[in-house]
Amino acid sequence: MDLGQLNDVQKAVLKQFREAVKDCKLPEQDDTYLLRWLIARDFDLVKSEKMLRDAMKWRNQYKINTILDDYNPPEVFAKYFSAGYTGADKLNSKLMITRFGAMDLRGMLLSAKKRDYAMTVIHLVERGIVDARNNNATKFKRSPDSIFQMTVIFDMAGFSMHHITYKPALETTLQLVQIYEAKYPEILRCIFVINAPKIFSVLYSMVNMGGEVPRSYYLDCKPDTTHKKFITISRGSKEQLDIQITQAGSILKWDFHSEEGDLAFAVYRKVDNELIAIVPRDRLECDMSPEKGFFVYQQFREAVKDCQLPDSDDVYLLRWLVARDFDLAKAEKMLRNSVEWRRQYKIDAMIKDYKAPEVLTKYFSAGHIGVDKHSSYLMVVRYGATDLKGILQSVKKKDYVMYVIELVERSITMVRNNQAKYKRSPDAINQACVIFDMAGFSMRHVTYKPALESALQLVQFYEANYPEFLRRVNMGGEVPRSYYLNCRPDTNYKKYLSISQGSKEQLEFQVKEANSVLKWDFQSEEGDIAFAVYRKKNGELIPVVPHDRVDCQMSSEEGEIDCEYAGLCKYPY
């Protein structure tokens, strides 16, 4: 939309908007910049102002206005992050090419922090905006009154499953999509996908569509510190933890990691001053991935024996434990929530009782075609040929969601009734493989809000109620190991805090030296968190980061401030 296309009502709203945000320090002062925020919120003045002020707060917090001068991306991104600008498209939108298929996301994220990856992408976007603004504004706009936009070409040559099965890459992609949508509204004109392989998994189909990374990939990215003891061991030293077991049948867990090299580890039970080995002493390689241990399968079967399950065999229970890394409490909660969901929506009787609207049976193009080479149930979805907007203008979103769930339930029933055909072995978990045919894919698939909302809801249902049903393959990485960092969080100079729902906690830090950097990183399992940072001076708390409720259930909230003065800082949660 151009300024010349506004009607009288929209022009009046633009004038009011300009007056409402005149106190904001904006990166651009012209009306076309203000217009993009109004368009993003359908010319709702209140929502547009909130969106813009949140974005300005974010730019100030992360110093985005000076990112081109002050931030230098790590060398690994300069060498291996394959994206750049190549000119303009036929509508004068700035043109970017991303060689997504050729990028080793796993290797890059093993070589740098997730925040550096996000900041590198933001740096690239800001460079494109500044270049268009300062060097040749007329070259990258249809007219002086039009909004500056970009076109992105994703080259998928070389794409494989390792692009979508590495958890940190999914988490960071989701965070980038959220930043892009909230801080750069209406800047994306079009996306083109070239050299796309025939097989697209459901997760990858969501990457370019925004915000549909399954929750199981990012809710558990923060360590659970409840009932845990932490210990840091220097090289060459020995330490011992004593745990008093107060109740028989308790579960003892361990989780440790070294920066480099192996660790000697054992577990003993003390009886009359004698140490009886429970886990024999051994040296464990744990510099590349953490070493975890406990056994909960029998406890899990006993804990859920009262549940009415659609499958009663051991492999069905196993999928819930696998989905929650064998955490008994989380696996039980996940299964019980799913059992309640099935009861509430009558999923067990769906195949018999649910009658899909005619438009879905005629125009939703998906179906079963056999098995893959691993004996997994094989389904094809002609996603590019599906008119999602037309379907969702013809039926309720609930019907669309329920129809997809019915397809999943039919596939599970078919697998259950013919296990010799659809299982690698009697002890294997039943799984499915999905082929997404993207022929005909266009912007209509990513710009219709009800379609995105329904897709996100489906992914959440799928991850919460059909764990481990989608077969995954991890292909590894190619970034040289000389770039790799320790994949575990650096606990030096850090304090950890777990907060239960509805409670309040406060962390205090003594800043001993002026110009120190104070950082925070937190996440909630569900809902938002109230957060602030204060500096204590003469008994008075002076706000440094104003009190605000932060939505951090989808991705972790990270931030930092430069402490100009020595003194006491408080973090109330």
PyMOL commands that set and color helices and strands:
alter all, ss='L'
color gray80, all
select helices_A, chain A and resi 3-5+8-20+31-40+45-61+64-70+75-80+100-102+105-111+114-134+161-163+167-183+202-207+215-217+297-303+314-323+328-344+347-353+358-363+383-385+388-392+397-417+419-422+443-445+449-465+481-483
alter helices_A, ss='H'
color red, helices_A
select strands_A, chain A and resi 83-88+94-98+150-155+188-194+254-256+262-271+274-285+291-293+366-371+377-381+432-436+506-511+516-522+528-537+540-551+557-563+567-572
alter strands_A, ss='S'
color yellow, strands_A
deselect
rebuild
show_as cartoon
